[in-house]
Amino acid sequence: MLVTLIAAARSSSLLDARFGDDRPLDTAGWRALERAIPALLPLTAAELRYCSPTPGSRQTGEAIGLAPLAQPALRDCDMGRWNGLTLQEVTAREPAAVDVWLADPRSAPHGGEALLSFVSRVGGWLDTRPIDDDGRVVAVTEPSVIRAAMLYALKAPPLSYWRTEVHPLSVVSLSGGRGHWSLRLG
């Protein structure tokens, strides 16, 4: 099985990125998406097409022509009381909690989902795709979900999450299935 993950187009500037950001695409996001569509069109041949429940992911998928089905398991990490805030705002209000959150993947000082739980949720979604070994799946989701999927596939240490970058409209493919995934580049 081949699962291709597309990072949703931008919904806010990097300086205004917020936890649990569910805003629709911004003007820059739409422009970048328009430029990327020709390269992404071949992905519409996938048998199964999904997106996270956010407006930006749905808009990205619709613009590509995927007509994706929203999957709750592909939502961003639940950041509890930090939802809607920037990292800078949270660090100013709760510096010790941010330090714990960054150092311990089992912690959830925000009252939401721990990093390990998030990675497990995304991995569980990967492992339960109902498709044949030679099938293809495409999903549009937030960069954080793609980072979690890569960690799960590579069985990388959880703190590697903080050393992984996924930019809007990046494409990552994973091949394999049920706990035996490989990162596929090119």
Accessible surface in RSA format (square Angstrom, percent):
REM  Atomic radii and reference values for relative SASA: ProtOr
REM  Chains: A
REM  Algorithm: Lee & Richards
REM  Probe-radius: 1.40
REM  Slices: 20
REM RES _ NUM      All-atoms   Total-Side   Main-Chain    Non-polar    All polar
REM                ABS   REL    ABS   REL    ABS   REL    ABS   REL    ABS   REL
RES MET A   1    25.55  13.2   6.90   4.6  18.65  44.4   9.33   7.9  16.22  21.5
RES LEU A   2    34.93  19.5  34.36  24.6   0.57   1.4  34.36  24.1   0.57   1.5
RES VAL A   3     0.00   0.0   0.00   0.0   0.00   0.0   0.00   0.0   0.00   0.0
RES THR A   4     7.14   5.1   7.14   7.2   0.00   0.0   1.61   2.2   5.53   8.4
RES LEU A   5     1.38   0.8   1.38   1.0   0.00   0.0   1.38   1.0   0.00   0.0
RES ILE A   6     0.00   0.0   0.00   0.0   0.00   0.0   0.00   0.0   0.00   0.0
RES ALA A   7     0.00   0.0   0.00   0.0   0.00   0.0   0.00   0.0   0.00   0.0
RES ALA A   8     8.24   7.6   6.08   9.4   2.16   4.9   6.08   8.6   2.16   5.7
RES ALA A   9     4.60   4.2   0.00   0.0   4.60  10.5   0.04   0.1   4.55  12.1
RES ARG A  10    89.43  37.5  84.70  43.2   4.73  11.3  30.71  42.0  58.72  35.6
RES SER A  11    26.81  22.7  17.95  24.0   8.87  20.4   3.46   7.4  23.35  32.7
RES SER A  12    17.03  14.4   6.13   8.2  10.90  25.1   6.00  12.8  11.03  15.4
RES SER A  13    44.85  37.9  40.97  54.7   3.88   8.9  31.84  67.8  13.01  18.2
RES LEU A  14   156.44  87.1 140.13 100.3  16.31  41.0 143.38 100.7  13.06  35.1
RES LEU A  15   171.81  95.7 144.65 103.5  27.17  68.3 147.71 103.7  24.10  64.9
RES ASP A  16    43.63  30.6  43.05  42.9   0.58   1.4  18.77  44.2  24.86  24.8
RES ALA A  17    48.63  44.7  40.38  62.3   8.25  18.8  41.10  57.9   7.53  19.9
RES ARG A  18    76.92  32.3  63.25  32.2  13.67  32.6  17.45  23.8  59.47  36.0
RES PHE A  19    34.96  17.5  29.37  18.2   5.59  14.5  33.47  20.3   1.49   4.3
RES GLY A  20    29.66  36.6   0.00   N/A  29.66  36.6  13.08  35.9  16.58  37.1
RES ASP A  21    30.30  21.2  15.12  15.1  15.18  35.9  15.91  37.4  14.39  14.4
RES ASP A  22    88.85  62.2  83.03  82.6   5.82  13.8  11.68  27.5  77.17  77.0
RES ARG A  23    80.58  33.8  76.86  39.2   3.72   8.9  54.98  75.1  25.60  15.5
RES PRO A  24    72.72  53.0  69.68  63.5   3.04  11.0  69.68  57.5   3.04  18.9
RES LEU A  25    13.10   7.3   0.00   0.0  13.10  32.9   0.00   0.0  13.10  35.3
RES ASP A  26    37.67  26.4  29.81  29.7   7.85  18.6  32.70  77.0   4.96   4.9
RES THR A  27    88.28  62.8  81.14  82.3   7.14  17.0  47.05  63.2  41.22  62.3
RES ALA A  28    34.41  31.6  28.12  43.4   6.29  14.3  29.16  41.1   5.25  13.9
RES GLY A  29     0.10   0.1   0.00   N/A   0.10   0.1   0.10   0.3   0.00   0.0
RES TRP A  30    91.15  36.6  91.15  44.1   0.00   0.0  78.07  41.6  13.07  21.2
RES ARG A  31   131.01  55.0 129.55  66.0   1.46   3.5  47.94  65.5  83.07  50.3
RES ALA A  32    29.37  27.0  26.92  41.5   2.45   5.6  27.33  38.5   2.04   5.4
RES LEU A  33     0.36   0.2   0.36   0.3   0.00   0.0   0.36   0.3   0.00   0.0
RES GLU A  34   112.68  64.7  98.95  74.9  13.72  32.7  34.80  67.3  77.88  63.6
RES ARG A  35   172.76  72.5 145.99  74.4  26.77  63.7  82.00 112.1  90.76  55.0
RES ALA A  36    23.89  22.0  16.93  26.1   6.96  15.8  23.87  33.6   0.02   0.0
RES ILE A  37    38.12  21.7  38.12  28.4   0.00   0.0  38.12  27.4   0.00   0.0
RES PRO A  38    91.85  66.9  77.77  70.9  14.08  51.2  79.05  65.3  12.80  79.5
RES ALA A  39    83.67  76.9  54.92  84.8  28.75  65.4  66.33  93.4  17.34  45.9
RES LEU A  40     8.82   4.9   8.82   6.3   0.00   0.0   8.82   6.2   0.00   0.0
RES LEU A  41    85.79  47.8  83.23  59.5   2.56   6.4  83.48  58.6   2.31   6.2
RES PRO A  42    90.95  66.3  74.83  68.2  16.11  58.6  87.51  72.2   3.44  21.4
RES LEU A  43    38.10  21.2  36.83  26.4   1.27   3.2  38.10  26.8   0.00   0.0
RES THR A  44    33.35  23.7  31.12  31.5   2.23   5.3   9.06  12.2  24.29  36.7
RES ALA A  45    61.10  56.2  36.49  56.3  24.61  56.0  47.40  66.7  13.70  36.3
RES ALA A  46     6.77   6.2   4.39   6.8   2.38   5.4   4.39   6.2   2.38   6.3
RES GLU A  47   108.64  62.4  77.08  58.3  31.56  75.1  52.57 101.7  56.07  45.8
RES LEU A  48    49.39  27.5  48.26  34.5   1.13   2.8  49.39  34.7   0.00   0.0
RES ARG A  49    79.19  33.2  69.94  35.7   9.25  22.0  10.49  14.3  68.70  41.6
RES TYR A  50    13.26   6.2  13.26   7.5   0.00   0.0   5.31   4.0   7.95   9.8
RES CYS A  51     0.00   0.0   0.00   0.0   0.00   0.0   0.00   0.0   0.00   0.0
RES SER A  52     0.10   0.1   0.00   0.0   0.10   0.2   0.00   0.0   0.10   0.1
RES PRO A  53    69.34  50.5  41.57  37.9  27.77 101.0  44.09  36.4  25.25 156.9
RES THR A  54    19.38  13.8  18.10  18.4   1.27   3.0  19.11  25.7   0.26   0.4
RES PRO A  55    54.06  39.4  46.22  42.1   7.84  28.5  54.02  44.6   0.04   0.3
RES GLY A  56     5.31   6.6   0.00   N/A   5.31   6.6   4.98  13.7   0.34   0.8
RES SER A  57     0.05   0.0   0.00   0.0   0.05   0.1   0.00   0.0   0.05   0.1
RES ARG A  58    89.00  37.4  89.00  45.4   0.00   0.0  44.11  60.3  44.89  27.2
RES GLN A  59    50.62  28.3  47.15  34.5   3.47   8.3  20.20  43.0  30.42  23.1
RES THR A  60     0.00   0.0   0.00   0.0   0.00   0.0   0.00   0.0   0.00   0.0
RES GLY A  61     0.00   0.0   0.00   N/A   0.00   0.0   0.00   0.0   0.00   0.0
RES GLU A  62    88.35  50.7  73.72  55.8  14.63  34.8  32.66  63.2  55.69  45.5
RES ALA A  63    36.46  33.5   8.33  12.9  28.13  64.0  21.17  29.8  15.29  40.5
RES ILE A  64     1.73   1.0   0.00   0.0   1.73   4.2   0.00   0.0   1.72   4.7
RES GLY A  65    44.15  54.4   0.00   N/A  44.15  54.4  29.57  81.2  14.58  32.6
RES LEU A  66     0.40   0.2   0.00   0.0   0.40   1.0   0.00   0.0   0.40   1.1
RES ALA A  67    75.62  69.5  54.72  84.4  20.90  47.5  55.94  78.8  19.68  52.1
RES PRO A  68     6.55   4.8   0.00   0.0   6.55  23.8   0.00   0.0   6.55  40.7
RES LEU A  69   114.59  63.8 111.20  79.6   3.39   8.5 114.46  80.4   0.12   0.3
RES ALA A  70    33.02  30.4  23.49  36.2   9.53  21.7  23.49  33.1   9.53  25.2
RES GLN A  71    28.12  15.7  28.12  20.5   0.00   0.0   0.21   0.4  27.91  21.2
RES PRO A  72    91.56  66.7  91.55  83.5   0.01   0.0  91.56  75.6   0.00   0.0
RES ALA A  73    28.31  26.0  24.92  38.5   3.39   7.7  26.52  37.3   1.79   4.8
RES LEU A  74     0.64   0.4   0.64   0.5   0.00   0.0   0.64   0.4   0.00   0.0
RES ARG A  75    95.31  40.0  95.31  48.6   0.00   0.0  38.15  52.1  57.17  34.6
RES ASP A  76    38.35  26.9  33.64  33.5   4.71  11.1   9.65  22.7  28.71  28.6
RES CYS A  77    13.93  10.5  11.75  13.1   2.18   5.1   7.26  18.4   6.67   7.2
RES ASP A  78    63.81  44.7  57.75  57.5   6.07  14.3  19.08  44.9  44.73  44.6
RES MET A  79     7.95   4.1   7.95   5.3   0.00   0.0   3.76   3.2   4.19   5.5
RES GLY A  80    22.69  28.0   0.00   N/A  22.69  28.0  15.55  42.7   7.14  16.0
RES ARG A  81   141.44  59.4 112.05  57.1  29.39  70.0  74.53 101.9  66.91  40.6
RES TRP A  82     0.98   0.4   0.98   0.5   0.00   0.0   0.98   0.5   0.00   0.0
RES ASN A  83    71.48  49.3  53.84  52.0  17.64  42.5  22.99  55.3  48.49  46.9
RES GLY A  84    37.78  46.6   0.00   N/A  37.78  46.6  28.63  78.6   9.15  20.5
RES LEU A  85    33.16  18.5  33.16  23.7   0.00   0.0  33.16  23.3   0.00   0.0
RES THR A  86    16.47  11.7  16.41  16.6   0.06   0.2  13.94  18.7   2.53   3.8
RES LEU A  87    87.88  48.9  82.65  59.1   5.23  13.2  82.65  58.0   5.23  14.1
RES GLN A  88   149.80  83.8 140.66 102.8   9.13  21.7  49.49 105.3 100.31  76.1
RES GLU A  89    59.21  34.0  54.39  41.1   4.82  11.5  27.11  52.4  32.11  26.2
RES VAL A  90     0.63   0.4   0.08   0.1   0.55   1.3   0.63   0.5   0.00   0.0
RES THR A  91    58.37  41.5  56.22  57.0   2.15   5.1  52.13  70.0   6.24   9.4
RES ALA A  92    85.05  78.2  47.49  73.3  37.56  85.4  59.07  83.2  25.98  68.8
RES ARG A  93   157.18  66.0 124.28  63.4  32.91  78.3  50.81  69.4 106.38  64.5
RES GLU A  94    43.26  24.8  38.05  28.8   5.21  12.4  26.71  51.7  16.55  13.5
RES PRO A  95    73.88  53.8  72.89  66.4   1.00   3.6  73.27  60.5   0.61   3.8
RES ALA A  96    73.31  67.4  67.36 104.0   5.95  13.5  71.91 101.3   1.39   3.7
RES ALA A  97    18.20  16.7  11.50  17.7   6.70  15.2  15.86  22.3   2.34   6.2
RES VAL A  98     6.12   4.0   6.12   5.5   0.00   0.0   6.12   5.3   0.00   0.0
RES ASP A  99    93.76  65.7  88.33  87.9   5.43  12.8  27.27  64.2  66.49  66.3
RES VAL A 100    74.98  49.3  70.68  64.0   4.29  10.3  74.94  65.1   0.03   0.1
RES TRP A 101    18.51   7.4  17.73   8.6   0.78   1.8  14.49   7.7   4.02   6.5
RES LEU A 102    67.30  37.5  61.40  43.9   5.90  14.8  61.52  43.2   5.78  15.6
RES ALA A 103    68.71  63.2  50.35  77.7  18.37  41.8  55.71  78.5  13.01  34.5
RES ASP A 104    43.35  30.4  41.60  41.4   1.75   4.1  16.87  39.7  26.47  26.4
RES PRO A 105    14.57  10.6  13.77  12.5   0.80   2.9  14.57  12.0   0.00   0.0
RES ARG A 106   169.14  71.0 147.34  75.1  21.81  51.9  56.70  77.5 112.44  68.1
RES SER A 107    18.45  15.6   9.46  12.6   9.00  20.7  17.93  38.2   0.52   0.7
RES ALA A 108    33.45  30.8  15.39  23.7  18.06  41.1  16.02  22.6  17.43  46.2
RES PRO A 109    34.94  25.5  14.09  12.8  20.84  75.8  28.07  23.2   6.87  42.7
RES HIS A 110     1.43   0.8   0.00   0.0   1.43   3.7   0.00   0.0   1.43   1.7
RES GLY A 111    64.37  79.4   0.00   N/A  64.37  79.4  32.77  89.9  31.60  70.8
RES GLY A 112    22.94  28.3   0.00   N/A  22.94  28.3   3.22   8.8  19.72  44.2
RES GLU A 113    26.23  15.1  20.37  15.4   5.86  13.9  18.29  35.4   7.94   6.5
RES ALA A 114    12.28  11.3   9.72  15.0   2.56   5.8   9.72  13.7   2.56   6.8
RES LEU A 115     7.20   4.0   6.06   4.3   1.14   2.9   6.91   4.9   0.30   0.8
RES LEU A 116    63.63  35.4  63.03  45.1   0.60   1.5  63.28  44.4   0.36   1.0
RES SER A 117    59.01  49.9  49.30  65.8   9.71  22.4  23.81  50.7  35.20  49.3
RES PHE A 118     0.44   0.2   0.44   0.3   0.00   0.0   0.44   0.3   0.00   0.0
RES VAL A 119    17.04  11.2  17.04  15.4   0.00   0.0  17.04  14.8   0.00   0.0
RES SER A 120    70.78  59.8  61.49  82.1   9.29  21.4  31.15  66.3  39.63  55.5
RES ARG A 121    42.49  17.8  28.65  14.6  13.84  32.9  39.66  54.2   2.82   1.7
RES VAL A 122     2.46   1.6   2.46   2.2   0.00   0.0   2.46   2.1   0.00   0.0
RES GLY A 123     0.00   0.0   0.00   N/A   0.00   0.0   0.00   0.0   0.00   0.0
RES GLY A 124    32.50  40.1   0.00   N/A  32.50  40.1  31.11  85.4   1.39   3.1
RES TRP A 125     9.81   3.9   4.12   2.0   5.69  13.4   8.00   4.3   1.81   2.9
RES LEU A 126     0.62   0.3   0.62   0.4   0.00   0.0   0.62   0.4   0.00   0.0
RES ASP A 127    25.60  17.9  23.51  23.4   2.09   4.9  11.89  28.0  13.71  13.7
RES THR A 128    83.41  59.3  72.00  73.0  11.41  27.2  65.42  87.9  17.99  27.2
RES ARG A 129    21.19   8.9  20.72  10.6   0.47   1.1   0.00   0.0  21.19  12.8
RES PRO A 130    95.22  69.4  67.95  61.9  27.27  99.1  79.18  65.4  16.04  99.7
RES ILE A 131    38.67  22.0  11.79   8.8  26.87  64.8  20.38  14.7  18.29  49.6
RES ASP A 132   106.07  74.3  99.24  98.8   6.82  16.1  20.91  49.2  85.15  84.9
RES ASP A 133   130.88  91.7 120.13 119.6  10.75  25.4  36.80  86.6  94.09  93.8
RES ASP A 134   127.53  89.3  99.19  98.7  28.34  67.0  49.24 115.9  78.29  78.1
RES GLY A 135     5.41   6.7   0.00   N/A   5.41   6.7   4.60  12.6   0.81   1.8
RES ARG A 136    94.24  39.6  94.24  48.0   0.00   0.0  28.08  38.4  66.15  40.1
RES VAL A 137     1.71   1.1   0.00   0.0   1.71   4.1   0.00   0.0   1.71   4.6
RES VAL A 138     0.75   0.5   0.75   0.7   0.00   0.0   0.75   0.7   0.00   0.0
RES ALA A 139     0.00   0.0   0.00   0.0   0.00   0.0   0.00   0.0   0.00   0.0
RES VAL A 140     0.00   0.0   0.00   0.0   0.00   0.0   0.00   0.0   0.00   0.0
RES THR A 141     0.00   0.0   0.00   0.0   0.00   0.0   0.00   0.0   0.00   0.0
RES GLU A 142    20.89  12.0  20.89  15.8   0.00   0.0  17.36  33.6   3.53   2.9
RES PRO A 143    39.05  28.5  39.05  35.6   0.00   0.0  39.05  32.2   0.00   0.0
RES SER A 144    17.15  14.5  15.45  20.6   1.70   3.9  15.45  32.9   1.70   2.4
RES VAL A 145     0.49   0.3   0.49   0.4   0.00   0.0   0.49   0.4   0.00   0.0
RES ILE A 146     0.00   0.0   0.00   0.0   0.00   0.0   0.00   0.0   0.00   0.0
RES ARG A 147    45.09  18.9  45.09  23.0   0.00   0.0   2.04   2.8  43.05  26.1
RES ALA A 148     0.00   0.0   0.00   0.0   0.00   0.0   0.00   0.0   0.00   0.0
RES ALA A 149     0.63   0.6   0.63   1.0   0.00   0.0   0.63   0.9   0.00   0.0
RES MET A 150    24.93  12.9  24.91  16.5   0.02   0.0  22.20  18.9   2.74   3.6
RES LEU A 151     8.29   4.6   6.59   4.7   1.70   4.3   6.62   4.7   1.67   4.5
RES TYR A 152    57.12  26.7  51.29  29.2   5.83  15.2  38.47  28.9  18.65  23.0
RES ALA A 153     5.29   4.9   0.00   0.0   5.29  12.0   0.52   0.7   4.77  12.6
RES LEU A 154    94.64  52.7  69.64  49.8  25.00  62.8  73.78  51.8  20.86  56.1
RES LYS A 155   144.52  70.5 111.90  68.7  32.62  77.7 109.33  98.4  35.19  37.5
RES ALA A 156    28.89  26.6  13.37  20.6  15.53  35.3  16.97  23.9  11.92  31.6
RES PRO A 157    91.02  66.3  84.13  76.7   6.89  25.1  90.70  74.9   0.32   2.0
RES PRO A 158    43.00  31.3  41.45  37.8   1.55   5.6  43.00  35.5   0.00   0.0
RES LEU A 159    81.86  45.6  77.28  55.3   4.58  11.5  77.89  54.7   3.97  10.7
RES SER A 160    33.40  28.2  28.44  38.0   4.96  11.4  16.37  34.9  17.03  23.9
RES TYR A 161    12.19   5.7  12.19   6.9   0.00   0.0   4.15   3.1   8.04   9.9
RES TRP A 162    72.73  29.2  47.77  23.1  24.97  58.6  48.11  25.6  24.63  40.0
RES ARG A 163   213.18  89.5 178.48  91.0  34.71  82.6  62.15  84.9 151.03  91.5
RES THR A 164    25.31  18.0  18.57  18.8   6.74  16.1  12.10  16.2  13.21  20.0
RES GLU A 165   140.30  80.5 112.15  84.8  28.15  67.0  48.92  94.6  91.38  74.6
RES VAL A 166    18.22  12.0   2.40   2.2  15.82  38.1   4.81   4.2  13.40  36.3
RES HIS A 167   112.94  61.7 112.20  78.0   0.74   1.9  77.23  79.6  35.71  41.6
RES PRO A 168    60.80  44.3  46.12  42.0  14.67  53.3  46.12  38.1  14.67  91.2
RES LEU A 169    27.61  15.4  14.14  10.1  13.47  33.9  14.75  10.4  12.86  34.6
RES SER A 170    34.77  29.4  24.66  32.9  10.11  23.3  21.19  45.1  13.59  19.0
RES VAL A 171    67.74  44.6  38.21  34.6  29.53  71.2  38.21  33.2  29.53  80.1
RES VAL A 172    15.96  10.5  14.52  13.1   1.43   3.5  15.96  13.9   0.00   0.0
RES SER A 173    19.70  16.6  18.47  24.7   1.23   2.8   5.21  11.1  14.49  20.3
RES LEU A 174     0.00   0.0   0.00   0.0   0.00   0.0   0.00   0.0   0.00   0.0
RES SER A 175    32.47  27.4  31.48  42.0   0.99   2.3  16.02  34.1  16.45  23.0
RES GLY A 176    32.00  39.5   0.00   N/A  32.00  39.5  26.36  72.3   5.64  12.6
RES GLY A 177    18.98  23.4   0.00   N/A  18.98  23.4  11.80  32.4   7.18  16.1
RES ARG A 178   153.72  64.5 140.03  71.4  13.69  32.6  63.65  87.0  90.08  54.6
RES GLY A 179    17.45  21.5   0.00   N/A  17.45  21.5  15.45  42.4   2.00   4.5
RES HIS A 180   146.78  80.2 134.18  93.3  12.60  32.2  93.62  96.5  53.16  61.9
RES TRP A 181    15.63   6.3   0.89   0.4  14.74  34.6   1.05   0.6  14.58  23.6
RES SER A 182    62.90  53.2  59.89  79.9   3.01   6.9  26.29  56.0  36.62  51.3
RES LEU A 183    54.91  30.6  30.92  22.1  23.98  60.3  30.92  21.7  23.98  64.5
RES ARG A 184   121.95  51.2 114.57  58.4   7.38  17.6  26.25  35.9  95.70  58.0
RES LEU A 185   144.29  80.4 113.84  81.4  30.45  76.5 115.58  81.2  28.71  77.2
RES GLY A 186   124.66 153.7   0.00   N/A 124.66 153.7  76.33 209.5  48.33 108.2
END  Absolute sums over single chains surface
CHAIN  1 A     9096.3       7297.6       1798.7       5504.5       3591.8
END  Absolute sums over all chains
TOTAL          9096.3       7297.6       1798.7       5504.5       3591.8
